[in-house]
């Protein structure tokens, strides 16, 4: 491999949300990778910094061209740069989209379990949260289409936020699944918004399906922040084909103060999407090695746990139902007794309280340490 993913930067005492923890703690909760950033991104940022002036900036055509090139070459979809709108982050864009395209008390649909930030977007804008539970069947998570349609008609649902690939289960939605749920939304005039921030993190041999392959009417949120670990730069785009909605949201993003990039966004994004193909391929190969270690360790030493076989994201969804420990208690006890810091499943929906989410985007050494700590915690929990 050309890149060394065993080599991590020391992020303790660096104002890191993830790593400013106690010295003995191993944080594997928030979706933030520990690997060194793709070197060409660092080089581009340093070159920009050396100019010595960091005033107001705007995204140039090169910024949008980099997005176009990446999705065309890696995902076989031709997204016009004219349909792209810069925004400072996916969650902030969802917040603005919901606030500007729906009215207070309107229903907004989620498929549970799902990323916790989506719940906040709905509740903070005084919209009505409507959930349809995914069906856990034969190590897969399936959409209950009948329930979705019933929830839409019964709750004045005006928008749906979709997660593609899915966080926390790691599921890669098929073209047929996306098409079927989109058709339900279309039938009831529900705005379909797809968050695709994890789309480039997939197991070798698998591919995610862009929702835009189903319809041009799907608003899609894209960003380099997960796959290249650039969340701190706060940069994303929305792809909005509808001209009237696109112009409305362009104005709304500016009004919400999320429509202008910081100085380092463009050089970092251009370097990532124009030069980062091989780095991402090697990243995904390394992540698969970590995933396989977790699966094999749990199967051998912790057989009462069940690992969901998702093929996307660097997040693993673990069924802890055998132990019947509420996830918040599981999280706190595990952290206090071993220092391993995971994310409680209860954050992702009412049907997730007996699950834990672990982020394996770190060194294999840390993954091995995490499994050892998990074993220490569970050895006294056996029935």
N, C-alpha and C positions, 0 to 999 in steps of 0.2 A: 504493500500500500504506500502511496506517495505521502499520505498524511498520517500523523501520529495521534490517534484519538485516546491513547493511554495517558498522554501528557495534558494535564489540566492546569489552568491558572489558579492561583491562590486567591479566592474571593472573600476570605474572611476579613472583617474589619475594613470593608471597602464600600460601605453603604449599600450592600447587596440585600435585597428583600429576602432572597433565598438563604444566603450564607451567613448573615449576621445572627448567628445562633451560638449556643454554648459550645465550648471547645470540644466536648466529647460527642456532640450531636452530628448526625448525618442527615441533612435535609434532602428528601426525595419526594417533595409534595408539589410545589408550584411548577408550571410548565415552562421551565427555564433550563437550558442545557449548560453543562459544565465544560464543554470542549473549547479549545482555543478557536477563535473565529477564523473563518476562511482567510488566509493570509492576504489575498488581493484586496479584501475589504479593508483590513487594517492599513495596508499601503495606500489605498485611495483616501482614507480618512486623514492619514498623516500628511499626504500631499496637500489636501484641502486645508488642513490646519496650518501648514507652513505658509500659507498666503497671508496669515496674520490679521485677517479681518472677517468678522462673523456676523455681518448684517443680515437684513431681511433677504429671504430667498424665495424662489418659485420653482416648481418642477418644469424642466425644459422638455423638448420633444425626446431627447435622449433617455430621460427617465421613463417615459411611457413606451418608447421603443424597446427598452429592456424587458418590460413586462410582456410586450407583444412577442418578442423573440422567444422568451422562456416558455410561454404557453403554447406557442406554435410548435416548437421543436420538441418539447418534453410531453405535452399533453394533446397535441394534434388538434388544436382549436385556434382559429384565426380571430382574435379579438381586436376590433378596430380601436386604435388609440383615441379616436374621437369619442368613444363611449366610456372612456376612463375618467374618473374624477378623483383627484387626490384628497385624502383625509388622514388625519393624524393617527388613526388606529381603528381596528375592526370593531371593538366594543363601542368606542365613541361614535363610529358611523352608525351602528345599530341603534344607539340611543337617539341620534338625530333622525334617522329614518323613521323610527316608530313615532317619534314626537311630531314629525312633519307630514307623515302620510296616513296617520290614523288620528282619531279623536279620543278625548278622555272617555273612559269606561268601555271603549271598544275592546273586544276580545283579541288577544294575541296568543297563537297556539305554539306549544313546544312539545316535542316528543321526549318523554322522560324515561330514563335518566338523560341529562344533558348538562353541558357546561354551566356552572353556577352563575356566571355573569349575565346570562340571558334573563334569568329571573329578576335580577336587579333592574335591568333595562326596562322591563315591563312594569314592575311595581313602582319604580321611581318616577315614571311618566304617568302614573295614575291610570294605567290601562288594566284590563281584566286578564289575569293570568289563567290560561286554559291549557291543561295538559292531557295528552293521550299517552298512556304507558306503552312502551315497547314490550313485545312478548319475548321472553327468554325461552327459547326452544332449541334443543339439540345443539347447544353451544353457539347459538346465533341469536341475534336480536332482530325481531321482525316487527314491521309496522302493522297495527290493527287498523286497516283502512276503513272498515265500517265504523269503528269508534271515532276515528278522525272526522269522518263526514258528519256523524251525529253530533260531535262536540262543536263543529263549525256552525251547524244550523241552529243548535240550541243556545249558543253563547255569543251571537253577534260577532263572530270572529272576522276580523278585517285584514289580518296579516299573520304570517307564519314565519318563524325563524328556524331554519334547517341547518344542521351541522354536518358538513361533508368534506372529508371523512368525519366519523362520529367521535366526539369526545364526551364520555370517557371510555367507551367500549372498544375503540379502534376499528370499528366496522367500516369497510369500504362499501358504500351503497352501489348497487348495480344500476345500469341505465333503466331497466324495467321498473325498479323500485322508485327511482326519482320520477320517472314519467308518470307512474300511477298516482303518486301523492300530488304531483303538480296538477294533474288533470282534475283531481278533486278540488284543489284550490281554485283553479281556473273556472270550474263549474259554479263556484260560489263567490266569484270576484274577490278572492283572498290574495293579497299581495304576497308573493313568495320570495323570501330573502334567504340566500344561502351563504353561510360563513364557511369559507374554504381555506382557512388559515393553516391547517395541518396537511394540506393536499400533497405536498412533496415528500412527506415522511412516510414512506411505504416500504414494506418488505420487498427485497429483490424478487422479481418475477410477478409482482402485482402492480396494478395501475389504478389510480383513482379516476372516476368519471366526472368531468366538470358538469355541473348542472346546466350550463349554457348549451350543452349538447342536446338537451331536451327542449329548451325554448329560449328565444331571445328575450322573453318577458321576465325572466328571473333576474332579480338584482343580486349580484355576486360580489362578495367582499374578499379581497385577496391581499396578501402581505408576505414579505420575506422574513417576518419577525420570528416565526417558529423555526423554520428549517435552517436559517442562518443565525439564529439567536440574536436578533437585532431589536428586541422589544423596547430596549431603552432609548432607541432613536425615534420611536413613535411615528411610524409611517405605514400607510396602506393605500389601497384604492378601492373604489366601488365601480363596478362595471354596470352601467345603466343604459340600456339600448333605447328606451323610450325618451325622446328628446325633451318633452315637457317635464317629465319627472327628473331627468338629468339636470336640466337647467334650474329647476326648483331646488334640488338637493345641493347643487353647486353653491347657490346663494345661501342655503341653510347652513352648510358647513362653514362658510365664512362668518355668518351671523353667530354661529355657536363657537367661533374661535378655534375651529379644528380644520380649517381649510388651507393653512399655510405651513410648509415644511420647515424644520430647523435646517441649519446650514449644512449638516453632514448627511442628510437623508439622500440627496441625489447621488453623490459619489459612491456611497455605500451600496445603494440599490443597483446602480448601473454595474458596479464591479461584481456584485452577487449574481445578477441575472444574465450577465454577458459572459462571465468567466467561471461560474461555480459548478458546472455540470459534474465534473469528475469528483469534486469534493463531496457533493451531495450523494453521488453513487457510493462512495466509500463510507460516508456517514451511515447510510442505510444498511450497508453490509455489517458495519460495526454494531449498530443498534440491534440487528437481528441476532448477532452473537450474544448480546446481553439478554435479549428476550428468551432465547433458547436456554440460556443458563438458568434463568428464573423458572421457566417451565419444568426443566429437568430436575432442578433442586426441589421444587415443591412436590413434584410427582414422587420423588424418592424419599424425602424427609418430612414433608408436611402434607400428606395425602388428603387430609380433611379440608384443605383449601382447594379452590378450583380457579384456574386461570382462564379468563375469557380469551378465546383465540382470535383476537382482532389482528388485522394485517396492516394497520396504519397507525400513525402517531408514535411517539416514544413513551406513551402512557399505557400502563397495564392495569386492567380492571380485575380485581381479585374478589371472588365470592368467599366470604367468611361465615356464611350462614350456619355452618356446623356448630360454631361456638356460641351463637346467639348473643353476641356482645354488640350493643349499639355502637355504631361506627365512631361517634365522638368519644365514647369511653375507650374503645379500642385504640384510637389515635393517641389519646392522652396517656393511657397506661403504657403503651408501646414506647412513646417518647420519654416518659419519666423513668421507665425501668431500663431502657436500652439505649436511648438517644436517637433511635430511628424515627424520623419525622415523615409520616405519610399524610395523604389527604383523605378525610372522612367521606364515605359515600353519601351521607345524608345531605351534603351540599348539592348533590346532583338530582335530587328528586325524592319524593315520598316513598318510592319503590326501591330505594338504594341504600337503606340504612344498614344492611348487612354486607356491604362491599367496602373495599378500600382501593384507592388509586395510588399507584407508585410510578414515579418518573425514573426511567432507566437510562436517561441521556447523560451518562456519566461514565467513568472508567469501569472496566470489568472488575477491577479490584474493589471499587466501591459497591458494585452490585453484589459481589460475593460477601462483603462485609454486611450489607443490608440483609441478606438471606440468613446469615449467622445470627444477627440481632433478632430477626423475626422468630427464628427457632428458639432463642433463649426466652422470649416472651411467651410463646405458645406451649412450651414444654410443661408448664404448670397449669395449663388450661385444658388438658386432655380429659375427656369424660371417662 
